[in-house]
């Protein structure tokens, strides 16, 4: 799974999630992309599952770029614990995504193959997405 090597603070506030993406909102490296249509948190497990689905369908031909990284830790307390003693332990890491953020990029394969690979990858993610092409 993806996670930061080191952090200044172990735990973080949840934060606000509004607006649209102002950077990382266009295709920079590849020919095709997967763009988010809503905001949310994408866990590192989802990113890895989507990457594996995309590369598996492409039979490891072409090139895949992951444009998001899970920087934000999220915590969870155990199920039967009382609401005392502060926050829970860090459970994993998430990437904060806004509408318009480019999630994955592809190049080196045909349009049909890229579209199907992105469709399979999008099924693994918890946000609505759209297939886009470079103009």
C-alpha distance (Angstrom), angle and dihedral (degrees) to the residues before:
residue distance angle dihedral
X1 . . .
X2 3.78 . .
X3 3.79 117.2 .
X4 3.80 136.6 147.6
X5 3.81 117.5 -88.7
X6 3.80 93.5 -133.9
X7 3.80 137.4 -3.4
X8 3.77 133.6 -156.2
X9 3.83 90.3 -137.8
X10 3.78 124.7 25.8
X11 3.82 96.8 -144.8
X12 3.77 130.5 36.4
X13 3.82 138.0 -164.0
X14 3.81 117.7 -102.5
X15 3.82 94.5 -114.5
X16 3.79 132.9 -163.9
X17 3.78 125.5 -65.3
X18 3.78 112.3 -158.6
X19 3.77 140.0 126.5
X20 3.78 131.5 29.3
X21 3.80 130.4 -68.8
X22 3.79 113.4 -84.5
X23 3.80 96.9 -178.5
X24 3.82 131.1 32.2
X25 3.82 87.3 32.8
X26 3.81 101.4 121.7
X27 3.79 137.6 53.2
X28 3.81 108.6 -88.0
X29 3.83 107.9 164.1
X30 3.80 112.4 15.0
X31 3.80 138.2 43.3
X32 3.81 98.8 -115.9
X33 3.78 132.0 36.2
X34 3.80 145.9 -173.3
X35 3.80 112.2 -131.1
X36 3.82 126.4 -168.7
X37 3.80 119.1 -123.5
X38 3.81 98.1 -167.1
X39 3.77 139.0 32.8
X40 3.77 126.0 -104.0
X41 3.76 147.9 108.7
X42 3.81 119.3 -68.6
X43 3.79 112.5 -160.0
X44 3.79 121.4 -136.9
X45 3.81 89.0 -116.2
X46 3.81 90.7 58.0
X47 3.81 91.6 49.4
X48 3.80 91.1 51.6
X49 3.83 92.7 45.9
X50 3.81 91.2 50.6
X51 3.81 91.7 47.5
X52 3.79 91.4 51.4
X53 3.81 92.1 47.8
X54 3.81 91.9 50.6
X55 3.81 96.8 46.0
X56 3.80 91.9 42.0
X57 3.79 92.8 55.3
X58 3.79 92.7 46.3
X59 3.81 90.1 52.8
X60 3.84 87.5 -126.9
X61 3.80 92.3 -65.0
X62 3.78 119.3 130.5
X63 3.80 125.7 19.1
X64 3.81 130.5 -75.8
X65 3.81 125.8 -158.5
X66 3.80 121.7 -164.2
X67 3.80 105.0 -149.8
X68 3.84 98.7 -173.6
X69 3.79 131.5 63.4
X70 3.83 128.4 -164.0
X71 3.82 103.4 -120.3
X72 3.81 99.4 151.4
X73 3.83 120.2 84.7
X74 3.80 119.6 -144.2
X75 3.78 124.6 -160.1
X76 3.78 134.9 -148.6
X77 3.77 132.0 -172.2
X78 3.80 120.5 -140.5
X79 3.81 115.7 -91.8
X80 3.82 100.6 -110.2
X81 3.80 98.7 38.4
X82 3.78 122.4 116.3
X83 3.79 121.9 -118.0
X84 3.79 94.2 -98.4
X85 3.80 136.1 97.9
X86 3.80 97.9 48.9
X87 3.77 131.1 -95.1
X88 3.78 125.1 -3.1
X89 3.77 127.7 -110.6
X90 3.80 122.3 -75.6
X91 3.80 106.1 -86.2
X92 3.80 99.5 -176.9
X93 3.79 145.4 -51.8
X94 3.80 132.0 -81.7
X95 3.80 137.0 -165.7
X96 3.81 114.0 -131.5
X97 3.81 108.0 -132.7
X98 3.81 129.1 -168.2
X99 3.81 127.8 -167.4
X100 3.80 109.5 -76.9
X101 3.81 96.7 27.8
X102 3.80 114.0 140.9
X103 3.82 107.4 -127.6
X104 3.82 104.5 178.0
X105 3.80 136.2 6.6
X106 3.82 130.3 -159.9
X107 3.78 137.7 -168.7
X108 3.78 138.7 166.9
X109 3.83 98.6 51.8
X110 3.81 135.9 85.1
X111 3.80 121.0 -86.8
X112 3.83 94.3 -110.5
X113 3.79 92.4 49.8
X114 3.80 91.8 46.8
X115 3.82 92.0 48.4
X116 3.81 92.7 51.3
X117 3.82 92.1 45.5
X118 3.81 90.8 51.0
X119 3.81 90.7 47.4
X120 3.79 90.2 54.8
X121 3.80 91.1 46.9
X122 3.81 92.4 47.9
X123 3.81 90.8 56.9
X124 3.81 88.8 64.8
X125 3.82 94.2 54.8
X126 3.82 127.9 85.6
X127 3.84 95.8 -138.5
X128 3.81 131.3 69.8
X129 3.79 112.4 -101.8
X130 3.80 141.6 -172.3
X131 3.81 132.7 -147.1
X132 3.82 111.9 -123.9
X133 3.82 135.1 -177.2
X134 3.79 131.9 -149.0
X135 3.79 111.2 -103.6
